[in-house]
């Protein structure tokens, strides 16, 4: 059937997504081919496609389709992450809407409700990825809590435990009081908060005084509520003011707790009084100071429960009126913070702050860097608790070495420094979470606190002995623990499967730089430890997609872009091409609707070019190799195909998505659609039909990784190729190199036509005006070879090789040779010269005025950035206009 007149993306996208998947074309059977493997960063089961997903998955699909076209056994592993915190939050929020809550159910009943939610509502993102055209191995989709992953996770935990690489320890963690679980450092966001800085007196005990006679030490804090668990005051060992009292006892006025003044370099003599209160159970720095002072974690005081309400410390010294209070003011009721400040003031131990006018205030206003949980949204509380940890420092050594010796290539290379800095200073990885949804930790405790770690309860019981009552650890594993096994567990590990042997290590991981440490580094650790080799050979880190003004997208700013809306408006092909063409080795991408519209226009132009070919009897090619050609225009376009293929292959090898996309764009739009089709109009013989059909096929193949839908529609529509779909076609192999003579001829012709068209536009002549031109005799052979194309494209009434008349003329310089076009009798020379002179003077005046404004430092500093940018753009436009008018005047002679 003839092609539709207009290109309608929506009409073809759903059709081809279904066709490819239903026919198993995302995973063609190629057991003898070289494997190529990518695993996708598994999106959360709660997630919806956002613009970052669109970028990340487009780049992966470009690579997988490219390698599939090159004949490889291309596998793109797909799956979802169970997203422990996020999923439990979603389900609990839905329960709250029904006046229900998790604790109304047993753990097993609640987990069953989560599985029900997943079956009914989870995983909508998989359909959205299909809309984007992602050619993943959907037939073998994985889930981080499926049976195979469950077994892999348990085995990894048990083996690491028995290798002393997983251990249980009492340490400070980032505690989210809203979610009631520990979270990692990477899940903590720091925000600036307007707070207060209080100064207090702590009296020295037993009549001890400082050398200056004071009977107290001044301490300052932004968290006065933590005084209730203070265990020391630290001063610098070299601070002369306090040397005499180091080792002496000091009192906390509210609790009456006595503790010592200790020496530690954490105290900065230049900061405040030089003395700092030490609360090792609720501050990460204080925890380390406490350990250096000989305090064991089990002895450190904890004053909060999981909701951040005050509880009694082990020494029983917190006054009763504090017990049960929240740490901060809440619902109009004072919290522990407010009560501490009030009582310290009443007791005379608050040191007032004097403002610039000499007025007293309880505290000094301060902007405080405050940690918040990225999901719970409340202030994180450092909390002393027993958790499970991975010895990340030991596991990090192998990936560090692999990056250094090149077994893992990080692209762009500039990210290596960040990778090394984090890995070489890595802290123990807290892997336990206080949730009900997730991988239950495979550890059991007896009544005496002994731990039995095993893959099953039966194995743990056998280890403990018959009759010993065991209780399973209630915690689950950090979500990133299971996803760290993704490159090998998804391929069947711990079984020794053929898939695992064939596709591990993976070839490349495409990832946003923002999960370099969440996921990428942890995959490198686990992969190298359990598989003995790198999980992937290349780690490609891309940037962020930002709003048009360069700001980071966020819901609070209202500048989030919905990729599905963009697909509805411009088509998936246009969105994909935009993402790839703008991805330049990890630099951030700014959204640009004008570019999206431009790439939609590119698809339309290709569609119309195919319709032109169809209308002129140009059909699909049956050959990988270029057809035989004698005509310069055909030899030239074949050369351009060969050059474009080579350019794209170089770009793909270097992970330059932008260069590969722009190479095929430039060839398809400029060389094929704009020039080749124009040059062959009216002279489409059998040779030209064969050449044009072959070239169009090569365009469709080269463009397919970026724009799969339109290219497949045209591929199958222009030829009888139902059993040879484009998705599994072969990458171009033109078997041709640049034809120097033909390329030189056509390049010269294009330059000539551009010069002629430019001259006509400058002189106000209609584009179709036929002129006479005087050529140098040296061009006679070339003009004879290109006679047909010169007639159609250059629209010259006559070509002469004798000297041009001495009258006014336009001088066209093409590749160093001058071609003269007489203008006498064609235009009113005097009037045209006068018009151009006036226009040139006006353009120069405005150009120079704008240059003066831009040269004014005051304007640059004080004007709004958009005003400065507009002035620069206007200056460039006026400068170009002045140059064009000056050239037109010069042509008149």
C-alpha positions, 0 to 999 in steps of 0.5 A: 500500500502507498505510504500515508501522506503525513507522518503520525508517530502515535499510529506506528509506535504502539504497533511496532512495540507489540510486533517486536516483543511478540515475535521475540525480536528483542532477543534473537537466537544467536548462539554463535554470535559474539555476546553483548550485554547490558543490565538496566538500573532496575527502576523502583516498583513504585516508580513512574517514568521520569526524564532521567529514566528517559535519558538513561534508557535511551542511551542503553537502547541506542547501544543495544540496537546498534550492537544487535544490528552488528550481528551480536547476541545482544542481551539487555537485562530488565527488571525492577527493584523492590524499593524497600522504603518507598514501597512500604511508604506507598502501602502504608499511606494507602492504609492510612487513607482507609484509617488503617495501619501496618501494626494492625497486622502481623508481619506476614499479613502486611507483606502479603498486602504489599505483594497484592499492591505490586500485582495490582498497581506496581510496575507501571514503569515497564509499560512506559519503558515500552512506549519509549521503545526499550528493546529489553529482554522482557521475556526474562524480566527479573525482580529483586525479590523473585525466587532466584534473587532471594537465594542469591541474596541469602548466599551472599550474606551468609558467605560474607558473614563467614568471611568476616566481611559482614558483622554486627556492631553498635554504632551511630546510624542516620535514623529517620524517626518518621520511617523508623529505620536507619538510612545510609549517608547517601540517602541523607540530604543536607538543607540550610535551616534558619536555627539558633546557637545557644551558649551555656555554662557548665560548672566545674565540680569540687571547687575546681577553677580555671587559671583565670578564676572562672568556676565554669566552662562555656559550651555552645550548641545548636542542639541543646536537647542532647545535653541530657546525654552529654558524657564529656566536655572536650578541649584541645590538648594544646589550649593553655586556657584549659590544661589545668582542668583536663581530667577534672570533673564537670557537671551537667546542670539539669541531669547532675551528671558528672563527667570529665574534661577530656583532651581531643584535637576535635576541639578547635581553640579558635572556635567559640570558647574552644570547648565542646560538649560531647554526646557520643550517642547522638553525634557522629564526631562526638562518637569518635571522640568518645571512642578515643577517650576510651568509651565503649559504644555499649556504654554510650548514653542513648536518650531517644526512642525510634520516634525521637521521643526522650527516654531514660538513659542507662544511668537514670539521670534524665528528670521525669518531666522530660520523658516522652517529650519529642526532641522538638516543638510539635503541635504547639507543644514544647519539646525537649529542646525548649524545656532544656533552654528554659531550665538552663536559663532559670538555673542561671546557666544560659549565656545571653547573646548580645545583638548589634544594638546591645539587646539580649537574646537567648540565642544567636541566629544561625544558618545551620546545615541540617540533615534530612532523610530524602524520603521521610523528609524529617531531620535525621537523628544520629542514633546509637543502635545495633546494625549489620555492616559490610566491611566495604573498605576490604571489598573496595580494594579490588574495584579500585585496582580494576579501575587503575589497571584499566579493566574497568574504564570509566567514561568520562575519565574525569569521574575517576578522581571522584570514584577513587576519593570515595572508594579510598575513604569508604566507611562501613556500609550499614545494610540493615533496615528496620522495615517489614518489606524486603529481604529478611536478614538470614540471622537467628538469635538464641536466648543468650545473644548468640548469632546463627547465620544461615541460608535457612532456618533449618540450617541455623537450627542445626547449627544451634542444636536441637531444642534451642529456641531461635528468634529471627532478626526482624530487620531487612537488608538495604535495597541496594544490597540486592541490586548490587548483585544485579549483573550476575544474579540476574543471569542465574547465579549462584547456579552455574548457568550457560547464560551466566558463563556467556554474559558475565562480565557485562560489556557496559553499564550506563548510569547517572553519576548520581548513583555511582556510589549507591549502586555502581561501586557496590556492584563492582565490589560484589561482582569482583568478590563473588565472580572473580572479575569485573561486572562490566568492562565500561562504566558510562556516567551521564549527566542530569536533564535540567530545566531550560534555564539550567536549574535542577528539576524538582516538584517544588520548583514546578519545573519537572518535565513528563517524558510521556507528555513529550512523547504524546507531543513530539513522538518517542523517536524525537525524544530519543533523538534529542536525548542522544544528540544532546548527551555529550560525555556526561555534561548535563542536558537542558530541555529545549522544546525547540530542538524537540520540535526540530527532531520531530521535523527531521522525522517528517522530512525523512518520511517525505523523502521516502514518499518521494522515493516511493513515487519515483519507483525507488524501492528497497535494496537487496544488497549490503554492498553499494551498487555500481555507479558511474554518475558523479552524483551517485558516486558522491552519495555512496562516498558520503554513506561510507564516511558516515558509517565510519564516523558513527563507528568511531563515535560509538567506540568512544561513547560519543552519542552526540557525535553518532547522532549528529553524523547521521542527522547531517547526512540524512538531512543535508546530503540526502534529503536536501541535495541528493534528491534535488540533484537527481530530480528529473533524471532518475534512471535505473542506476540512480534508482538502485543507488537512491534505494540503497542509500535510503536503506543505509540511512534507516539502518544507521538511524534505527538505534536512535529512531526505531519506530519511524525507521522500522515503518519505512523499512518494511513499508518500502520493501517486501521484508516482513521476514527481515525486519529492520531491528534484526537487519545488518549494520551497513557494510558499503564496501566502498571508500571515498570517490575523490573525483565525484566528491570534489565535483559535487562538493564544488557544485553545492558551494556554487549553488549556495553562492548563487542562491546567496547572491540572488537573496542579497540582490533581491532576485527571485530564487528561480531567476535564470542568469548567465555566468562566465566560468574560468576555462579551467572548469570546462571539464567539470561543468560538462560532467555536471551539466544536468545537475548544474541546469537543475540546481544552479538555474543558469541560463547559459554558461560561458567561458569567454571574458565577462563584460566590464559592466556591473556584475556579481563575483562568486568565489568558489574554491579560489576561482572566480565566477562572474554573473553580469547584472546589467539589465538584470537589476537597477544597479544604482538603486540597488547600490543606494538601498544596500548602502543605507541598509549597511549604514543602519546595520553598522550603527546598531551593531556598534551601539550594541558593542558599546553596551556590551563593552560597558562593565557596569551593564554586564554587572548590573543587568539581568543575565537574560538582558545581557544574553539578548544583547549578545545575540542581537549584536551577533545578528547585526554583525552578520547582517552588516557582513552580508550587506557589505558582501552584496555591495562588493558583488556589485563592483 
